[in-house]
């Protein structure tokens, strides 16, 4: 009797394992399919990999919860590949010219041509430089090593637009940021991203894209604070990216 019970338990466990494995494979296949279709919709992987560098002007407008403008930030940003390099230039509230540079993993920050050495300031500079490339180079950045992708189903963005949603993680730490990418179900263009950071959830909607590169890079985006159900609390930021120059391999 005990032997029969053990056999039944083992069969149930084996069946459960097969079902779970099949489910994981289906999710992985769907995730890869969505990402491949999105890359094609954004010009194709080969075109992204031919890019040598891009220059653009970024304008950030921050709003408070009443809708009043809190601050405006103007930046000149350059991304190079081969070798990898990102540079940001801006004038801060004190009128100081800032130049942040990441070249082959080395971080430098200059204030009015004076090299800064404060470790905390350099750590924040590193985060800003990496974030600048991350948000501009979507969805191609999802191919980065270590990116954990999971298809979490179909949803309606802002209760109107049907989208496919991919959960994106970069760490197993339960306190780490969790991203969600939303792709148009019809043409698989990236329509929005969402990030859960500490106790805040931000939904960043892609309002328009540029037409020059053929990659449909972001041109105008709006970032909203949303609640746990996805309902908008208020507009937190508006971003505009004006492409000034780019070059790719022939």
C-alpha positions in Angstrom: 0.0 0.0 0.0 2.8 2.4 0.9 4.7 1.5 -2.2 1.6 2.3 -4.4 1.2 5.6 -2.6 4.8 6.4 -3.2 4.5 5.6 -6.9 1.5 7.8 -7.3 3.3 10.7 -5.5 6.3 10.3 -7.8 4.1 10.2 -10.9 2.3 13.4 -9.7 5.7 15.1 -9.1 7.0 14.1 -12.5 3.8 15.3 -14.2 4.0 18.6 -12.3 7.7 19.0 -13.3 6.9 18.4 -17.0 4.0 21.0 -16.9 6.2 23.6 -15.2 9.1 23.0 -17.7 6.8 23.3 -20.6 5.3 26.5 -19.2 8.8 28.0 -18.7 9.8 27.1 -22.3 6.6 28.7 -23.6 7.3 31.9 -21.7 10.9 32.0 -22.9 9.9 31.5 -26.5 7.2 34.2 -26.3 9.6 36.6 -24.7 12.2 36.1 -27.4 9.5 36.4 -30.1 8.3 39.8 -28.7 11.8 41.1 -28.4 12.8 40.0 -31.9 9.6 41.6 -33.4 10.3 44.8 -31.5 13.9 45.1 -32.8 12.7 44.6 -36.3 10.0 47.2 -35.8 12.8 49.6 -34.6 14.9 49.1 -37.7 16.5 45.7 -37.2 19.3 44.5 -35.0 21.9 44.9 -37.8 21.1 48.7 -38.1 21.5 49.2 -34.4 24.9 47.5 -34.4 26.1 49.7 -37.3 25.7 52.9 -35.3 29.0 54.7 -34.5 27.7 57.6 -32.5 24.7 59.9 -31.9 24.5 63.5 -30.6 21.4 65.0 -29.2 20.0 67.7 -27.0 17.9 66.6 -24.1 15.4 68.9 -22.3 13.9 67.7 -19.0 11.0 69.6 -17.4 10.1 68.5 -13.9 6.6 69.2 -12.4 5.3 69.2 -8.9 2.0 67.6 -7.9 0.0 70.7 -8.7 1.3 70.8 -12.3 3.6 73.7 -11.8 7.0 73.6 -13.4 9.6 72.8 -10.7 12.8 72.8 -12.8 14.1 72.7 -16.4 17.4 71.0 -17.3 19.1 71.2 -20.7 21.8 68.7 -21.6 24.0 68.0 -24.6 24.6 64.2 -24.8 26.8 62.1 -27.0 27.0 58.3 -27.2 29.9 56.6 -29.0 30.5 52.9 -29.8 33.8 51.3 -30.7 35.1 52.5 -28.3 32.2 52.9 -25.9 31.8 56.4 -24.6 29.1 58.6 -23.2 29.4 62.3 -22.5 27.0 64.8 -21.0 27.4 68.5 -20.8 25.2 70.9 -18.9 25.2 74.2 -16.9 23.9 73.8 -13.3 21.9 76.2 -11.2 25.0 77.9 -10.1 26.1 78.7 -13.7 28.9 76.0 -13.5 29.7 74.1 -16.7 29.6 70.4 -16.0 31.1 67.7 -18.3 30.6 64.1 -17.3 32.4 61.4 -19.3 32.4 57.6 -19.3 35.1 56.0 -21.5 35.8 52.3 -21.4 34.4 52.1 -17.9 36.3 55.1 -16.5 34.2 57.9 -15.0 35.3 61.5 -15.0 33.5 64.7 -14.0 34.7 68.2 -14.7 33.3 71.4 -13.2 34.5 74.4 -15.2 37.4 72.2 -16.4 38.3 71.2 -12.9 38.5 67.4 -12.4 36.3 66.2 -9.5 37.6 63.5 -7.2 34.7 63.0 -4.6 33.8 59.3 -4.7 30.1 59.8 -4.0 29.8 62.5 -6.7 31.5 60.2 -9.2 29.2 57.3 -8.2 26.2 59.5 -9.0 27.8 60.6 -12.2 28.3 57.0 -13.2 24.6 56.3 -12.6 23.5 59.3 -14.6 25.8 58.4 -17.6 24.5 54.8 -17.7 20.9 55.9 -17.3 21.3 58.4 -20.2 22.2 55.6 -22.6 19.7 53.1 -21.1 16.7 55.3 -21.7 17.7 56.5 -25.1 18.9 53.1 -26.5 15.6 51.2 -26.0 14.6 48.5 -26.8 18.1 47.4 -27.9 19.5 47.6 -24.3 17.3 44.6 -23.5 20.0 42.4 -25.2 22.6 43.4 -22.6 24.1 40.4 -20.7 22.5 39.7 -17.4 19.1 41.1 -18.4 16.3 38.9 -17.0 13.2 38.9 -19.2 9.8 37.4 -18.5 6.6 37.7 -20.5 3.8 38.7 -18.0 0.9 38.7 -20.5 -1.2 41.2 -22.4 -2.5 44.4 -20.8 -4.2 47.7 -21.7 -1.8 50.6 -21.4 -3.7 53.4 -19.6 -6.9 51.3 -20.1 -6.9 51.9 -23.8 -3.9 50.5 -25.9 -3.5 46.7 -26.0 0.2 45.8 -25.3 2.4 42.9 -24.6 4.3 43.3 -21.3 7.8 42.0 -20.4 9.1 42.2 -16.9 12.7 43.2 -16.8 15.1 42.6 -13.9 18.8 43.1 -13.5 19.3 41.6 -10.0 17.8 38.9 -7.8 17.8 41.3 -4.9 14.1 41.7 -3.9 14.7 45.4 -3.3 16.2 46.0 -6.7 14.3 48.1 -9.4 11.8 46.2 -11.4 11.1 47.4 -15.0 8.2 46.6 -17.3 8.3 47.2 -21.0 5.1 47.6 -23.0 5.0 46.7 -26.7 2.2 47.6 -29.1 0.4 44.4 -30.0 0.0 45.4 -33.6 3.4 46.7 -34.7 5.5 45.8 -31.6 6.9 49.3 -31.2 7.9 50.1 -27.6 5.1 52.3 -26.3 6.1 52.7 -22.7 8.2 51.5 -19.8 7.5 51.3 -16.1 9.9 51.2 -13.2 9.3 50.4 -9.6 12.0 52.1 -7.5 11.8 51.9 -3.7 8.2 53.0 -2.9 7.6 54.9 -6.2 6.2 53.6 -9.5 6.9 55.6 -12.6 5.2 55.1 -16.0 7.1 56.6 -18.9 5.1 56.9 -22.1 6.7 57.3 -25.5 4.8 60.2 -27.1 6.8 60.4 -30.4 9.9 59.1 -32.1 12.5 60.5 -34.4 12.5 59.6 -38.2 16.1 60.3 -39.1 18.0 57.2 -38.0 15.4 54.5 -39.0 15.6 53.2 -35.4 12.6 55.1 -34.1 14.5 56.4 -31.1 12.5 58.3 -28.5 11.8 62.0 -29.2 9.2 63.0 -26.7 8.3 61.1 -23.5 6.3 61.8 -20.4 6.8 60.3 -17.0 3.9 59.9 -14.5 3.8 58.8 -10.9 1.2 56.0 -10.8 -0.3 53.9 -8.0 -0.1 50.2 -7.5 -3.1 49.6 -9.9 -1.5 51.7 -12.6 -3.7 54.8 -12.2 -1.9 58.1 -12.8 -1.3 60.3 -9.8 0.3 63.2 -11.6 2.8 64.1 -14.4 6.3 64.2 -12.9 8.5 64.9 -16.0 8.5 65.6 -19.7 11.5 64.8 -21.9 12.4 66.0 -25.3 15.3 64.6 -27.4 16.4 66.6 -30.4 18.8 64.6 -32.5 21.6 66.8 -33.9 24.0 64.3 -35.6 24.6 60.6 -36.0 26.9 58.4 -38.0 26.8 54.7 -38.8 29.0 52.2 -40.5 28.3 51.7 -44.2 
